[in-house]
Amino acid sequence: MQGVLAPLQFGVFLVSVWLVLRYLTTGEGLTAATVSVVIKTFVLYSIMITGSLWEHDVYGKYLFARAFFWEDVVSILVLALHTAYLGALVSGLLDARQQMILALLGYAAYVVNATQFVWKLRAARLDMARSPPAAAHSAAMGLTK
């Protein structure tokens, strides 16, 4: 599921960043930017739920398993910022410009988080290339100490 949701989330992210920046620079397209951030947030929720279910199946913990501790810490920050955006949107506590800036803060945290996962995936692939098959599989799944 992550193999489908992660690229989908990245695609939604790219479109949304463009729409948010367009609104912030021109003042046009608020509805499209807002809808894109809401869609990005719900895709994020989906990937967080499926990822935590996978983490529980593999490591016995829904979040903060040793192998993904720091990735999960930043994921929670990403989730908090996106949820704060939804709260600001529904409550009206922030104006539209402030909401879009909050969305961009969430997106910046998302970039950090995505980089963490790509880095970990790349390291696992390099380990797999250097290691015997059984050890490489364990390394890829984060099962080694």
C-alpha positions in Angstrom: 0.0 0.0 0.0 2.9 2.4 0.8 4.3 1.8 -2.6 1.1 3.3 -4.1 0.3 6.0 -1.5 3.8 7.5 -1.2 4.1 8.4 -4.9 0.4 9.6 -4.9 1.1 11.8 -1.9 4.2 13.2 -3.6 2.2 14.0 -6.8 -0.5 15.7 -4.7 2.1 17.6 -2.8 3.7 18.9 -6.0 0.4 20.1 -7.4 -0.6 21.6 -4.1 2.7 23.5 -3.6 2.2 25.0 -7.0 -1.4 26.0 -6.2 -0.6 27.4 -2.7 2.4 29.4 -4.1 0.2 30.7 -6.9 -2.4 31.9 -4.4 0.2 33.5 -2.2 1.9 35.3 -5.1 -1.2 36.3 -7.2 -4.1 36.1 -4.8 -5.9 33.9 -7.2 -7.0 30.3 -6.9 -7.8 30.2 -3.1 -10.4 27.5 -3.6 -8.1 25.3 -5.7 -5.3 25.7 -3.2 -7.5 25.0 -0.2 -8.9 21.8 -1.8 -5.4 20.6 -2.7 -4.2 21.0 0.9 -7.2 19.2 2.2 -6.6 16.3 -0.3 -2.9 16.3 0.6 -3.9 16.0 4.3 -6.2 13.1 3.8 -3.7 11.3 1.7 -1.2 11.9 4.5 -3.7 10.4 7.0 -4.1 7.4 4.8 -0.3 6.8 4.5 0.1 7.3 8.3 -2.6 4.8 9.1 -1.4 2.1 6.7 2.2 2.8 7.7 1.5 2.4 11.4 -0.4 -0.9 10.7 2.6 -2.2 8.7 5.0 -1.1 11.5 2.8 -2.9 14.0 2.8 -6.1 11.9 6.6 -6.0 11.5 7.8 -4.5 14.8 4.9 -5.0 17.2 4.4 -1.2 17.7 2.2 1.1 15.8 4.7 4.0 16.1 8.1 4.7 17.3 9.6 1.2 16.7 13.4 1.5 17.0 13.9 1.1 13.3 11.7 4.0 12.4 11.8 6.1 15.6 13.1 9.4 14.1 11.0 9.0 10.9 7.9 8.6 13.1 8.9 11.6 15.3 9.0 13.8 12.2 5.9 12.1 10.8 4.0 13.2 13.9 5.2 16.8 13.4 4.0 16.6 9.7 0.6 15.2 10.9 0.3 17.9 13.6 0.9 20.7 11.1 -1.5 19.4 8.6 -4.1 18.8 11.3 -3.5 22.4 12.5 -4.2 23.6 9.0 -7.6 21.7 9.0 -8.4 23.2 12.4 -7.6 26.7 11.1 -9.6 26.2 8.0 -12.7 25.0 9.9 -12.4 27.5 12.8 -11.4 30.5 10.8 -8.9 31.4 13.4 -6.4 32.2 10.7 -7.0 34.2 7.5 -6.5 32.5 4.1 -2.9 33.8 3.7 -2.0 32.5 7.2 -3.6 29.2 6.5 -1.5 28.8 3.3 1.6 29.7 5.2 0.7 27.0 7.8 0.2 24.6 4.9 3.7 25.4 3.6 5.2 24.8 7.0 3.5 21.3 7.0 4.9 20.8 3.5 8.4 21.7 4.6 8.2 19.2 7.4 6.9 16.6 4.8 10.0 17.2 2.6 12.2 16.5 5.6 10.2 13.3 6.4 10.2 12.1 2.8 14.0 12.7 2.7 14.4 10.5 5.8 12.5 7.6 4.3 14.3 7.9 0.9 17.6 8.0 2.7 16.7 4.9 4.7 15.4 3.1 1.6 18.6 3.9 -0.2 20.8 2.7 2.7 18.8 -0.6 2.8 19.3 -1.1 -0.9 23.0 -0.4 -0.6 23.2 -2.9 2.2 21.3 -5.5 0.1 23.8 -5.0 -2.7 26.7 -5.7 -0.3 25.2 -8.4 1.9 24.1 -12.0 1.4 20.4 -12.4 0.6 19.1 -13.2 4.1 21.1 -10.5 5.8 20.1 -8.0 3.1 16.4 -8.8 3.6 16.7 -8.3 7.3 18.5 -5.0 6.8 15.9 -3.8 4.4 13.2 -4.5 6.9 15.1 -2.8 9.7 15.4 -6.0 11.6 19.1 -5.8 12.4 20.4 -3.9 15.4 
